[in-house]
Amino acid sequence: QVQLVESGGGSVQAGGSLRLSCAASGYTYSTYCMGWFRQAPGKEREGVASIYIGVGRTYYADSVKGRFTISQDNAKNTVYLQMNSLKPEDTAMYYCAADLYACQDGVTWYTPRNYNYWGQGTQVTVSS
């Protein structure tokens, strides 16, 4: 049973930083995809960044390139999302997701339906 637990959300002023963590348990594979998604009220869930565990490939949405960094700590089975230069439009519920195959290319990682496992979400609020 794969479980994902997010932490690190909160409230910050524009220009500030937050680091989200996603602790994964139950995955026995050496390569798999873990991603961060976000969903603002009234909007669809969108891909933010993903990392292909075991391969090292990363993907980012254009809206966060240069500001957000996804990374992994294999010893802790944890994926991080470092968010810098935050903007009010980054305000959303952030979700961690995992799947064996979602990171196969630059298109599949972005689509929520390609992920089988999801965390409960952590709220990020950026004030102007």
QUIKACOR-V940098 format. One record per pair of residues at least 6 apart in sequence whose ideal C-beta (glycine too) atoms are under 8 Angstrom apart, sorted by the first residue. I is the first residue (numbers start at 1). J is the second residue. D is the distance in Angstrom with one decimal. If there is no record, write none. Layout:
i->[I/I]
j->[J/J]
d->[D/D]
This chain:
i->[1/2/2/2/2/2/2/2/3/3/3/3/4/4/4/4/4/4/4/4/4/5/5/5/5/6/6/6/6/6/6/6/6/6/6/7/7/7/7/8/8/8/8/8/9/9/9/9/9/9/10/10/10/10/11/11/11/12/12/12/12/12/12/13/13/13/14/14/14/14/14/14/15/15/16/16/17/17/17/17/17/18/18/18/19/19/19/19/20/20/20/20/20/20/20/20/21/21/21/22/22/22/22/22/22/22/22/23/23/23/24/24/24/24/24/24/25/27/27/29/29/30/30/31/31/31/31/31/32/32/32/32/32/32/32/33/33/33/33/33/33/33/33/33/33/33/33/33/34/34/34/34/34/34/34/34/35/35/35/35/35/35/35/35/35/35/35/35/35/36/36/36/36/36/36/36/36/36/36/36/37/37/37/37/37/37/37/37/37/38/38/38/38/38/38/38/38/38/39/39/39/39/39/40/40/40/43/45/45/46/46/47/47/47/47/47/47/48/48/48/48/48/48/49/49/49/49/49/49/49/49/49/50/50/50/50/50/50/50/51/51/51/51/51/51/51/51/52/52/53/53/53/55/57/58/59/59/59/59/60/60/61/63/64/64/67/67/67/67/68/68/68/68/69/69/69/70/70/70/70/71/71/71/72/72/72/73/73/79/81/83/83/86/86/87/88/88/88/89/90/90/91/91/91/92/92/93/93/93/93/94/94/94/94/95/95/95/95/96/96/97/97/97/97/97/98/98/98/99/99/99/99/100/101/101/102/102/102/102/102/103/108]
j->[26/24/25/26/27/98/116/117/24/25/26/117/22/23/24/96/97/98/117/118/119/22/23/119/120/20/21/22/94/95/96/119/120/121/122/20/21/23/122/18/19/20/21/122/18/20/94/122/123/124/18/123/124/125/125/126/127/18/86/124/125/126/127/126/127/128/86/87/88/126/127/128/85/86/86/126/82/83/84/85/86/83/86/124/80/81/82/83/36/80/81/83/94/96/122/124/78/79/80/34/36/78/79/80/81/96/119/76/77/78/34/77/78/79/96/98/77/77/98/54/100/53/54/52/53/54/55/100/52/53/54/98/99/100/103/50/51/52/53/98/99/100/101/102/103/104/109/115/50/51/53/72/79/96/97/98/47/48/49/50/51/59/96/97/98/102/103/109/115/47/48/49/50/70/79/81/94/95/96/97/45/46/47/48/94/95/96/97/112/45/46/48/90/92/93/94/95/124/45/46/92/93/95/91/92/93/92/95/112/61/110/59/61/109/110/111/112/60/61/64/68/81/94/58/59/60/61/64/68/69/70/81/58/59/70/102/103/109/110/57/58/59/70/71/72/79/103/58/103/72/74/79/103/103/70/103/106/109/110/68/70/110/89/83/90/83/84/85/86/81/82/83/84/81/82/84/79/80/81/82/79/80/82/78/79/80/79/80/96/94/90/124/124/126/126/126/127/128/126/124/126/124/125/126/123/124/121/122/123/124/121/122/123/124/118/119/120/121/118/119/112/115/117/118/119/115/116/117/114/115/116/117/116/108/114/108/109/111/114/115/109/114]
d->[5.0/6.9/7.2/4.1/5.6/6.2/7.8/4.5/7.3/4.9/5.6/7.9/5.6/7.3/5.5/4.7/7.2/6.0/5.9/6.6/3.7/7.1/4.8/6.0/7.4/6.2/6.9/5.2/6.8/7.0/4.9/4.4/6.8/6.4/4.3/7.2/5.0/7.6/6.2/6.2/5.4/4.2/5.0/6.3/7.0/6.4/6.3/3.4/4.8/4.9/6.1/7.7/7.1/7.4/4.4/7.8/6.8/5.7/5.8/7.8/7.4/5.8/7.5/7.2/5.5/7.8/6.3/5.9/5.9/5.7/6.7/5.2/6.1/6.8/5.4/7.3/7.2/6.2/4.7/7.7/6.6/5.0/6.7/6.2/5.8/6.9/5.0/7.0/6.9/6.7/4.3/7.0/5.8/7.7/6.2/7.5/5.6/7.5/5.6/6.7/7.4/6.5/4.7/7.6/7.8/3.4/6.1/7.1/6.4/5.0/6.8/4.9/7.1/7.1/7.9/6.1/6.6/7.4/6.7/7.9/6.3/7.8/4.8/6.9/6.1/3.4/5.9/7.8/7.8/5.2/7.1/6.2/6.8/5.1/7.9/5.7/7.4/5.6/7.0/6.7/5.2/7.1/7.0/4.1/3.4/7.9/6.5/7.6/6.6/5.7/6.0/7.5/4.6/6.8/7.0/4.9/6.2/7.5/6.7/3.5/7.4/7.9/7.4/4.9/7.6/6.6/7.6/6.0/6.5/7.8/4.4/5.2/7.2/6.6/7.8/4.8/6.1/7.2/6.1/7.6/5.1/6.4/5.6/6.0/7.2/4.7/8.0/5.9/5.9/7.1/6.1/5.4/7.7/3.8/6.6/4.9/7.1/7.5/4.2/7.2/5.6/5.3/7.1/6.4/4.2/7.8/7.8/7.2/4.9/6.8/7.7/7.7/5.7/6.3/3.8/7.1/7.3/7.5/5.5/5.7/6.6/7.0/7.3/6.7/6.4/4.9/6.9/6.5/5.7/7.9/4.1/6.3/7.0/4.7/6.9/6.9/5.5/4.1/7.8/7.3/5.0/7.7/4.8/7.2/5.8/6.2/7.3/7.5/3.8/6.0/7.7/7.7/7.4/6.4/5.5/7.0/6.2/4.6/7.3/6.6/7.5/7.1/7.9/7.7/7.8/6.8/5.4/4.7/7.6/6.1/6.6/5.1/7.2/7.5/4.5/7.9/6.6/7.0/5.5/7.9/7.2/5.0/7.1/7.1/5.1/7.4/7.9/7.2/6.9/7.3/6.9/7.4/7.7/4.6/6.1/5.0/6.8/4.8/7.8/6.4/5.1/6.3/5.1/5.0/7.9/6.2/4.5/7.2/5.5/7.7/6.5/5.4/7.5/5.4/5.8/5.8/7.9/4.8/7.3/4.1/7.1/3.8/6.4/5.1/7.3/6.5/7.2/4.4/6.1/4.4/5.0/6.8/7.9/7.3/7.2/5.4/5.5/7.6/4.2/5.3/5.1/5.2]
